[in-house]
């Protein structure tokens, strides 16, 4: 297990700074699955963050779709830019709550590692194809990436992240088992498989830093999906204001102060105010809980049986209104639906080809798929390979395998 840092390094800028009792203390980390000596210059959580940033999975995020593919324009978010925005917001929330910023950042930076090419469209297709073999869940796939699929280190597979980072990664959406579980349906098998090796207390909430990363994800994609939707011409700010009172009020404030503001500046000013309002709402609500209950440890946050870091009822209603508008006007727009059809076709063609003809896979993956002759195991290997693809690589593979004709349009 990872040990406490040397007292000689304490308090001189190596990350062992004062934090609240409810924060995860890097000096008391529960350690790693594979024991390693402590770093002389970094806390366990800083080390996790560095490993995540240097991973292959992190670099691949730059060519994975958020909503719009990169071919649509240079300024649309990718999975990587989304992740960076989430990390920045997560750090801000953690800082305000006197929690560990490095841990919040680490969870944010790897929370989307399991996403397939082509965003949720690719995930939906892969989940459908994997139903006979246990399904596909991008959160479970993120855990597979950081515990198994990354192959960089001499002493272990995966990144061998600390318990606390895995706790935030696995349970950032809430408990997975027990009466407090919010997720419907069965717990993905890999969560249970890994939990048997390295128990992650699946019936509890994650620590405050993981919760900060989770709500930062909501703040980020609500805001930047609006920006991307407007940029794509799918709706206007005024149309959004008609549907969401919060938007109408914020837009009126901006126009009241700057009545002649150009459109690009108007949009940005609205977005920065939206982020500020949401972040301040989250911080204010969490601080009221913390001040009222005065939790004495990070475990007290996990064991309190309810979310600590989240939107107030009023902001949660705004969040639901925004999601409903974006679902109707953006995620189900004709342009995005055409993209979803292309994504489904691409993933389906690749999956079926690789599963029936493992020789089509690169040699390393081919060996994994044919070992043991088990179809379920081969299907999971194929799913791992496809999930790790970037958009561009998936399309190139289709061109290679299907007579040079990409399934686009």
One Martini backbone bead per residue (centre of mass of N, CA, C, O) as a GRO file, in nm:
protein
  409
    1UNK     BB    1   0.101   0.033   0.015
    2UNK     BB    2   0.070   0.356   0.034
    3UNK     BB    3   0.256   0.595   0.189
    4UNK     BB    4   0.346   0.835   0.364
    5UNK     BB    5   0.491   1.117   0.349
    6UNK     BB    6   0.758   1.281   0.404
    7UNK     BB    7   0.811   1.526   0.638
    8UNK     BB    8   1.020   1.692   0.462
    9UNK     BB    9   0.779   1.758   0.238
   10UNK     BB   10   0.596   1.897   0.416
   11UNK     BB   11   0.457   2.211   0.322
   12UNK     BB   12   0.636   2.266   0.019
   13UNK     BB   13   0.445   2.205  -0.251
   14UNK     BB   14   0.358   1.870  -0.273
   15UNK     BB   15   0.031   1.863  -0.167
   16UNK     BB   16   0.051   1.888   0.165
   17UNK     BB   17  -0.208   2.052   0.238
   18UNK     BB   18  -0.450   2.197   0.373
   19UNK     BB   19  -0.765   2.045   0.475
   20UNK     BB   20  -1.048   1.919   0.517
   21UNK     BB   21  -1.185   1.652   0.685
   22UNK     BB   22  -1.363   1.559   0.417
   23UNK     BB   23  -1.120   1.510   0.273
   24UNK     BB   24  -0.889   1.365   0.080
   25UNK     BB   25  -0.597   1.221   0.204
   26UNK     BB   26  -0.295   1.149   0.062
   27UNK     BB   27  -0.155   1.045   0.337
   28UNK     BB   28  -0.431   0.826   0.351
   29UNK     BB   29  -0.425   0.630   0.144
   30UNK     BB   30  -0.541   0.305   0.030
   31UNK     BB   31  -0.400   0.275  -0.235
   32UNK     BB   32  -0.300  -0.003  -0.440
   33UNK     BB   33  -0.321  -0.292  -0.593
   34UNK     BB   34  -0.021  -0.229  -0.659
   35UNK     BB   35   0.251  -0.201  -0.496
   36UNK     BB   36   0.420   0.116  -0.425
   37UNK     BB   37   0.630   0.349  -0.406
   38UNK     BB   38   0.658   0.650  -0.310
   39UNK     BB   39   0.671   0.965  -0.398
   40UNK     BB   40   0.893   1.239  -0.354
   41UNK     BB   41   0.697   1.480  -0.521
   42UNK     BB   42   0.413   1.324  -0.501
   43UNK     BB   43   0.111   1.257  -0.475
   44UNK     BB   44  -0.107   1.014  -0.546
   45UNK     BB   45  -0.295   1.210  -0.715
   46UNK     BB   46  -0.079   1.337  -0.893
   47UNK     BB   47   0.013   1.073  -1.016
   48UNK     BB   48  -0.251   0.999  -1.147
   49UNK     BB   49  -0.275   1.243  -1.330
   50UNK     BB   50  -0.015   1.188  -1.489
   51UNK     BB   51  -0.093   0.910  -1.599
   52UNK     BB   52  -0.341   1.000  -1.752
   53UNK     BB   53  -0.207   1.213  -1.944
   54UNK     BB   54   0.009   0.982  -2.057
   55UNK     BB   55  -0.202   0.832  -2.195
   56UNK     BB   56  -0.353   0.699  -2.466
   57UNK     BB   57  -0.651   0.762  -2.398
   58UNK     BB   58  -0.617   1.068  -2.378
   59UNK     BB   59  -0.523   1.126  -2.672
   60UNK     BB   60  -0.780   1.008  -2.814
   61UNK     BB   61  -0.989   1.234  -2.735
   62UNK     BB   62  -0.925   1.437  -2.974
   63UNK     BB   63  -1.081   1.201  -3.184
   64UNK     BB   64  -1.354   1.232  -3.020
   65UNK     BB   65  -1.676   1.262  -2.992
   66UNK     BB   66  -1.925   1.458  -2.865
   67UNK     BB   67  -2.127   1.562  -3.116
   68UNK     BB   68  -1.926   1.669  -3.326
   69UNK     BB   69  -1.739   1.626  -3.580
   70UNK     BB   70  -1.441   1.753  -3.690
   71UNK     BB   71  -1.539   1.805  -3.990
   72UNK     BB   72  -1.750   2.041  -3.909
   73UNK     BB   73  -1.520   2.184  -3.725
   74UNK     BB   74  -1.275   2.345  -3.524
   75UNK     BB   75  -1.478   2.451  -3.263
   76UNK     BB   76  -1.566   2.195  -3.170
   77UNK     BB   77  -1.610   1.969  -2.946
   78UNK     BB   78  -1.432   1.734  -2.783
   79UNK     BB   79  -1.354   1.501  -2.559
   80UNK     BB   80  -1.107   1.663  -2.463
   81UNK     BB   81  -1.220   1.950  -2.418
   82UNK     BB   82  -1.431   1.858  -2.224
   83UNK     BB   83  -1.238   1.740  -2.009
   84UNK     BB   84  -1.093   2.006  -1.945
   85UNK     BB   85  -1.342   2.157  -1.847
   86UNK     BB   86  -1.412   1.967  -1.617
   87UNK     BB   87  -1.146   1.995  -1.459
   88UNK     BB   88  -1.166   2.296  -1.400
   89UNK     BB   89  -1.436   2.285  -1.243
   90UNK     BB   90  -1.356   2.074  -1.032
   91UNK     BB   91  -1.135   2.241  -0.900
   92UNK     BB   92  -1.310   2.480  -0.812
   93UNK     BB   93  -1.495   2.319  -0.625
   94UNK     BB   94  -1.282   2.186  -0.444
   95UNK     BB   95  -1.156   2.446  -0.341
   96UNK     BB   96  -1.419   2.562  -0.205
   97UNK     BB   97  -1.435   2.274  -0.023
   98UNK     BB   98  -1.148   2.186   0.081
   99UNK     BB   99  -1.032   1.993  -0.120
  100UNK     BB  100  -0.887   1.778  -0.356
  101UNK     BB  101  -0.788   1.887  -0.659
  102UNK     BB  102  -0.626   1.649  -0.783
  103UNK     BB  103  -0.848   1.437  -0.758
  104UNK     BB  104  -1.067   1.578  -0.919
  105UNK     BB  105  -0.898   1.591  -1.177
  106UNK     BB  106  -0.844   1.291  -1.221
  107UNK     BB  107  -1.138   1.205  -1.256
  108UNK     BB  108  -1.205   1.395  -1.492
  109UNK     BB  109  -0.979   1.293  -1.698
  110UNK     BB  110  -1.110   0.971  -1.690
  111UNK     BB  111  -1.434   0.959  -1.724
  112UNK     BB  112  -1.412   0.913  -2.071
  113UNK     BB  113  -1.238   0.658  -2.160
  114UNK     BB  114  -1.497   0.461  -2.252
  115UNK     BB  115  -1.550   0.600  -2.503
  116UNK     BB  116  -1.644   0.592  -2.809
  117UNK     BB  117  -1.684   0.636  -3.106
  118UNK     BB  118  -1.931   0.871  -3.174
  119UNK     BB  119  -2.020   0.865  -2.901
  120UNK     BB  120  -2.333   0.767  -2.804
  121UNK     BB  121  -2.382   0.622  -3.071
  122UNK     BB  122  -2.156   0.411  -3.038
  123UNK     BB  123  -2.249   0.298  -2.766
  124UNK     BB  124  -2.530   0.199  -2.849
  125UNK     BB  125  -2.429  -0.001  -3.059
  126UNK     BB  126  -2.243  -0.172  -2.875
  127UNK     BB  127  -2.458  -0.254  -2.673
  128UNK     BB  128  -2.637  -0.407  -2.869
  129UNK     BB  129  -2.414  -0.613  -2.966
  130UNK     BB  130  -2.348  -0.701  -2.645
  131UNK     BB  131  -2.600  -0.837  -2.513
  132UNK     BB  132  -2.510  -1.149  -2.532
  133UNK     BB  133  -2.228  -1.038  -2.350
  134UNK     BB  134  -2.325  -0.795  -2.125
  135UNK     BB  135  -2.268  -0.549  -2.267
  136UNK     BB  136  -2.225  -0.178  -2.269
  137UNK     BB  137  -2.021   0.048  -2.061
  138UNK     BB  138  -1.843   0.337  -2.026
  139UNK     BB  139  -1.770   0.321  -1.725
  140UNK     BB  140  -1.657   0.033  -1.727
  141UNK     BB  141  -1.450   0.095  -1.950
  142UNK     BB  142  -1.281   0.292  -1.790
  143UNK     BB  143  -1.185   0.077  -1.589
  144UNK     BB  144  -1.049  -0.106  -1.797
  145UNK     BB  145  -0.839   0.094  -1.891
  146UNK     BB  146  -0.700   0.159  -1.594
  147UNK     BB  147  -0.669  -0.180  -1.522
  148UNK     BB  148  -0.589  -0.319  -1.834
  149UNK     BB  149  -0.545  -0.177  -2.132
  150UNK     BB  150  -0.315  -0.038  -2.039
  151UNK     BB  151   0.038  -0.072  -2.180
  152UNK     BB  152   0.324   0.070  -1.999
  153UNK     BB  153   0.405  -0.098  -1.751
  154UNK     BB  154   0.617  -0.327  -1.604
  155UNK     BB  155   0.430  -0.414  -1.330
  156UNK     BB  156   0.152  -0.346  -1.498
  157UNK     BB  157  -0.164  -0.308  -1.572
  158UNK     BB  158  -0.247  -0.018  -1.647
  159UNK     BB  159  -0.225   0.253  -1.386
  160UNK     BB  160  -0.251   0.208  -1.083
  161UNK     BB  161  -0.458   0.348  -0.914
  162UNK     BB  162  -0.600   0.485  -0.670
  163UNK     BB  163  -0.866   0.432  -0.476
  164UNK     BB  164  -0.991   0.721  -0.493
  165UNK     BB  165  -1.005   0.741  -0.803
  166UNK     BB  166  -1.178   0.488  -0.845
  167UNK     BB  167  -1.414   0.578  -0.674
  168UNK     BB  168  -1.485   0.822  -0.861
  169UNK     BB  169  -1.513   0.671  -1.130
  170UNK     BB  170  -1.735   0.454  -1.048
  171UNK     BB  171  -1.927   0.667  -0.841
  172UNK     BB  172  -2.008   0.954  -0.970
  173UNK     BB  173  -2.332   0.864  -1.005
  174UNK     BB  174  -2.328   0.667  -0.768
  175UNK     BB  175  -2.447   0.407  -0.643
  176UNK     BB  176  -2.460   0.048  -0.744
  177UNK     BB  177  -2.564  -0.052  -0.467
  178UNK     BB  178  -2.837  -0.080  -0.302
  179UNK     BB  179  -3.070   0.155  -0.191
  180UNK     BB  180  -2.895   0.408  -0.328
  181UNK     BB  181  -2.926   0.320  -0.609
  182UNK     BB  182  -2.971   0.477  -0.934
  183UNK     BB  183  -2.918   0.255  -1.107
  184UNK     BB  184  -3.039   0.068  -1.357
  185UNK     BB  185  -3.010  -0.245  -1.332
  186UNK     BB  186  -2.729  -0.397  -1.385
  187UNK     BB  187  -2.418  -0.444  -1.292
  188UNK     BB  188  -2.145  -0.433  -1.433
  189UNK     BB  189  -1.925  -0.690  -1.437
  190UNK     BB  190  -1.651  -0.535  -1.397
  191UNK     BB  191  -1.712  -0.409  -1.128
  192UNK     BB  192  -1.735  -0.680  -0.974
  193UNK     BB  193  -1.465  -0.801  -1.051
  194UNK     BB  194  -1.287  -0.573  -0.928
  195UNK     BB  195  -1.413  -0.564  -0.642
  196UNK     BB  196  -1.298  -0.847  -0.562
  197UNK     BB  197  -0.997  -0.733  -0.563
  198UNK     BB  198  -1.092  -0.406  -0.500
  199UNK     BB  199  -1.270  -0.268  -0.284
  200UNK     BB  200  -1.533   0.010  -0.348
  201UNK     BB  201  -1.802   0.049  -0.215
  202UNK     BB  202  -2.083   0.035  -0.403
  203UNK     BB  203  -2.307   0.145  -0.179
  204UNK     BB  204  -2.158   0.412  -0.200
  205UNK     BB  205  -2.043   0.703  -0.213
  206UNK     BB  206  -1.829   0.912  -0.310
  207UNK     BB  207  -1.625   1.137  -0.279
  208UNK     BB  208  -1.613   1.478  -0.306
  209UNK     BB  209  -1.434   1.482  -0.564
  210UNK     BB  210  -1.609   1.299  -0.746
  211UNK     BB  211  -1.861   1.481  -0.725
  212UNK     BB  212  -1.733   1.728  -0.854
  213UNK     BB  213  -1.680   1.594  -1.130
  214UNK     BB  214  -1.974   1.522  -1.199
  215UNK     BB  215  -2.100   1.813  -1.194
  216UNK     BB  216  -1.898   1.932  -1.398
  217UNK     BB  217  -2.006   1.776  -1.639
  218UNK     BB  218  -2.282   1.912  -1.650
  219UNK     BB  219  -2.189   2.202  -1.679
  220UNK     BB  220  -2.022   2.170  -1.937
  221UNK     BB  221  -2.227   2.036  -2.142
  222UNK     BB  222  -2.452   2.240  -2.122
  223UNK     BB  223  -2.282   2.478  -2.230
  224UNK     BB  224  -2.128   2.360  -2.491
  225UNK     BB  225  -2.383   2.258  -2.639
  226UNK     BB  226  -2.501   2.532  -2.686
  227UNK     BB  227  -2.268   2.647  -2.848
  228UNK     BB  228  -2.269   2.427  -3.073
  229UNK     BB  229  -2.567   2.458  -3.159
  230UNK     BB  230  -2.544   2.752  -3.251
  231UNK     BB  231  -2.308   2.714  -3.450
  232UNK     BB  232  -2.493   2.500  -3.623
  233UNK     BB  233  -2.800   2.620  -3.640
  234UNK     BB  234  -3.028   2.474  -3.447
  235UNK     BB  235  -3.034   2.741  -3.266
  236UNK     BB  236  -3.122   2.999  -3.048
  237UNK     BB  237  -3.114   3.194  -2.777
  238UNK     BB  238  -3.415   3.279  -2.789
  239UNK     BB  239  -3.528   2.992  -2.801
  240UNK     BB  240  -3.410   2.907  -2.531
  241UNK     BB  241  -3.548   3.131  -2.360
  242UNK     BB  242  -3.844   3.031  -2.411
  243UNK     BB  243  -3.784   2.744  -2.250
  244UNK     BB  244  -3.578   2.894  -2.031
  245UNK     BB  245  -3.584   3.106  -1.770
  246UNK     BB  246  -3.282   3.134  -1.701
  247UNK     BB  247  -3.199   3.234  -1.982
  248UNK     BB  248  -3.379   3.483  -1.996
  249UNK     BB  249  -3.258   3.630  -1.752
  250UNK     BB  250  -2.959   3.633  -1.840
  251UNK     BB  251  -3.001   3.772  -2.114
  252UNK     BB  252  -3.127   4.033  -2.001
  253UNK     BB  253  -2.880   4.122  -1.838
  254UNK     BB  254  -2.684   4.150  -2.073
  255UNK     BB  255  -2.860   4.346  -2.252
  256UNK     BB  256  -2.888   4.568  -2.034
  257UNK     BB  257  -2.574   4.634  -2.035
  258UNK     BB  258  -2.535   4.526  -2.363
  259UNK     BB  259  -2.728   4.614  -2.628
  260UNK     BB  260  -2.473   4.605  -2.866
  261UNK     BB  261  -2.384   4.323  -2.869
  262UNK     BB  262  -2.228   4.095  -3.016
  263UNK     BB  263  -2.297   3.774  -3.072
  264UNK     BB  264  -2.034   3.636  -2.970
  265UNK     BB  265  -2.031   3.793  -2.698
  266UNK     BB  266  -2.311   3.719  -2.600
  267UNK     BB  267  -2.271   3.415  -2.585
  268UNK     BB  268  -2.029   3.417  -2.391
  269UNK     BB  269  -2.159   3.575  -2.157
  270UNK     BB  270  -2.376   3.373  -2.102
  271UNK     BB  271  -2.194   3.124  -2.044
  272UNK     BB  272  -2.031   3.238  -1.804
  273UNK     BB  273  -2.285   3.281  -1.631
  274UNK     BB  274  -2.381   2.994  -1.624
  275UNK     BB  275  -2.138   2.869  -1.489
  276UNK     BB  276  -2.135   3.047  -1.239
  277UNK     BB  277  -2.420   2.978  -1.134
  278UNK     BB  278  -2.376   2.671  -1.107
  279UNK     BB  279  -2.125   2.668  -0.928
  280UNK     BB  280  -2.242   2.842  -0.695
  281UNK     BB  281  -2.473   2.651  -0.633
  282UNK     BB  282  -2.303   2.407  -0.555
  283UNK     BB  283  -2.129   2.535  -0.335
  284UNK     BB  284  -2.355   2.640  -0.151
  285UNK     BB  285  -2.493   2.367  -0.094
  286UNK     BB  286  -2.246   2.213   0.018
  287UNK     BB  287  -2.170   2.408   0.247
  288UNK     BB  288  -2.430   2.374   0.407
  289UNK     BB  289  -2.392   2.078   0.470
  290UNK     BB  290  -2.109   2.095   0.603
  291UNK     BB  291  -2.188   2.300   0.828
  292UNK     BB  292  -2.415   2.124   0.953
  293UNK     BB  293  -2.252   1.830   0.979
  294UNK     BB  294  -1.947   1.808   1.013
  295UNK     BB  295  -1.754   1.618   0.878
  296UNK     BB  296  -1.466   1.408   0.986
  297UNK     BB  297  -1.455   1.262   0.695
  298UNK     BB  298  -1.452   1.099   0.398
  299UNK     BB  299  -1.637   0.867   0.495
  300UNK     BB  300  -1.878   1.048   0.577
  301UNK     BB  301  -1.955   1.110   0.284
  302UNK     BB  302  -2.003   0.813   0.188
  303UNK     BB  303  -2.213   0.745   0.448
  304UNK     BB  304  -2.467   0.958   0.427
  305UNK     BB  305  -2.673   0.867   0.178
  306UNK     BB  306  -2.593   1.126  -0.001
  307UNK     BB  307  -2.563   1.391  -0.179
  308UNK     BB  308  -2.333   1.672  -0.161
  309UNK     BB  309  -2.271   1.740  -0.476
  310UNK     BB  310  -2.510   1.971  -0.613
  311UNK     BB  311  -2.801   2.074  -0.708
  312UNK     BB  312  -3.046   2.256  -0.665
  313UNK     BB  313  -3.374   2.243  -0.723
  314UNK     BB  314  -3.374   2.484  -0.920
  315UNK     BB  315  -3.124   2.395  -1.093
  316UNK     BB  316  -3.234   2.117  -1.166
  317UNK     BB  317  -3.464   2.226  -1.335
  318UNK     BB  318  -3.287   2.369  -1.538
  319UNK     BB  319  -3.133   2.121  -1.629
  320UNK     BB  320  -3.383   1.974  -1.744
  321UNK     BB  321  -3.459   2.190  -1.952
  322UNK     BB  322  -3.198   2.184  -2.113
  323UNK     BB  323  -3.202   1.884  -2.189
  324UNK     BB  324  -3.473   1.886  -2.337
  325UNK     BB  325  -3.395   2.089  -2.553
  326UNK     BB  326  -3.142   1.943  -2.664
  327UNK     BB  327  -3.281   1.683  -2.743
  328UNK     BB  328  -3.481   1.812  -2.951
  329UNK     BB  329  -3.275   2.030  -3.111
  330UNK     BB  330  -3.008   1.833  -3.125
  331UNK     BB  331  -2.991   1.513  -3.070
  332UNK     BB  332  -3.268   1.504  -3.281
  333UNK     BB  333  -3.158   1.609  -3.523
  334UNK     BB  334  -3.106   1.545  -3.849
  335UNK     BB  335  -2.794   1.565  -3.838
  336UNK     BB  336  -2.751   1.375  -3.590
  337UNK     BB  337  -2.911   1.130  -3.697
  338UNK     BB  338  -2.726   1.078  -3.936
  339UNK     BB  339  -2.479   1.029  -3.764
  340UNK     BB  340  -2.594   0.789  -3.604
  341UNK     BB  341  -2.628   0.602  -3.846
  342UNK     BB  342  -2.333   0.592  -3.923
  343UNK     BB  343  -2.226   0.487  -3.652
  344UNK     BB  344  -2.387   0.226  -3.644
  345UNK     BB  345  -2.277   0.109  -3.909
  346UNK     BB  346  -1.979   0.109  -3.838
  347UNK     BB  347  -1.982  -0.061  -3.577
  348UNK     BB  348  -2.130  -0.305  -3.692
  349UNK     BB  349  -1.931  -0.382  -3.913
  350UNK     BB  350  -1.684  -0.420  -3.733
  351UNK     BB  351  -1.789  -0.624  -3.530
  352UNK     BB  352  -1.877  -0.851  -3.726
  353UNK     BB  353  -1.605  -0.890  -3.862
  354UNK     BB  354  -1.422  -0.951  -3.617
  355UNK     BB  355  -1.589  -1.190  -3.499
  356UNK     BB  356  -1.585  -1.369  -3.774
  357UNK     BB  357  -1.278  -1.226  -3.844
  358UNK     BB  358  -0.994  -1.209  -3.663
  359UNK     BB  359  -0.787  -1.152  -3.899
  360UNK     BB  360  -0.872  -0.839  -3.913
  361UNK     BB  361  -0.700  -0.799  -3.685
  362UNK     BB  362  -0.463  -0.712  -3.517
  363UNK     BB  363  -0.236  -0.920  -3.387
  364UNK     BB  364  -0.277  -0.868  -3.083
  365UNK     BB  365  -0.592  -0.894  -3.094
  366UNK     BB  366  -0.613  -1.169  -3.230
  367UNK     BB  367  -0.492  -1.339  -3.002
  368UNK     BB  368  -0.705  -1.268  -2.791
  369UNK     BB  369  -0.967  -1.364  -2.951
  370UNK     BB  370  -0.866  -1.682  -2.989
  371UNK     BB  371  -0.836  -1.742  -2.703
  372UNK     BB  372  -1.025  -2.036  -2.616
  373UNK     BB  373  -1.290  -2.003  -2.807
  374UNK     BB  374  -1.464  -1.765  -2.682
  375UNK     BB  375  -1.718  -1.562  -2.773
  376UNK     BB  376  -1.746  -1.367  -2.534
  377UNK     BB  377  -1.448  -1.295  -2.521
  378UNK     BB  378  -1.418  -1.198  -2.812
  379UNK     BB  379  -1.630  -0.972  -2.792
  380UNK     BB  380  -1.480  -0.807  -2.573
  381UNK     BB  381  -1.228  -0.754  -2.739
  382UNK     BB  382  -1.370  -0.606  -2.967
  383UNK     BB  383  -1.490  -0.384  -2.788
  384UNK     BB  384  -1.222  -0.273  -2.691
  385UNK     BB  385  -1.115  -0.193  -2.969
  386UNK     BB  386  -1.344  -0.004  -3.057
  387UNK     BB  387  -1.355   0.187  -2.807
  388UNK     BB  388  -1.049   0.293  -2.866
  389UNK     BB  389  -1.134   0.442  -3.100
  390UNK     BB  390  -1.133   0.669  -3.326
  391UNK     BB  391  -1.303   0.809  -3.568
  392UNK     BB  392  -1.084   0.789  -3.791
  393UNK     BB  393  -1.008   0.492  -3.750
  394UNK     BB  394  -1.284   0.365  -3.803
  395UNK     BB  395  -1.302   0.470  -4.096
  396UNK     BB  396  -1.041   0.335  -4.199
  397UNK     BB  397  -1.128   0.045  -4.141
  398UNK     BB  398  -1.365   0.045  -4.334
  399UNK     BB  399  -1.198   0.104  -4.586
  400UNK     BB  400  -1.021  -0.154  -4.561
  401UNK     BB  401  -1.263  -0.382  -4.535
  402UNK     BB  402  -1.479  -0.221  -4.755
  403UNK     BB  403  -1.359  -0.140  -5.046
  404UNK     BB  404  -1.297   0.171  -4.971
  405UNK     BB  405  -1.588   0.221  -4.825
  406UNK     BB  406  -1.735   0.447  -4.645
  407UNK     BB  407  -2.007   0.466  -4.397
  408UNK     BB  408  -2.127   0.753  -4.533
  409UNK     BB  409  -2.448   0.911  -4.547
   0.00000   0.00000   0.00000
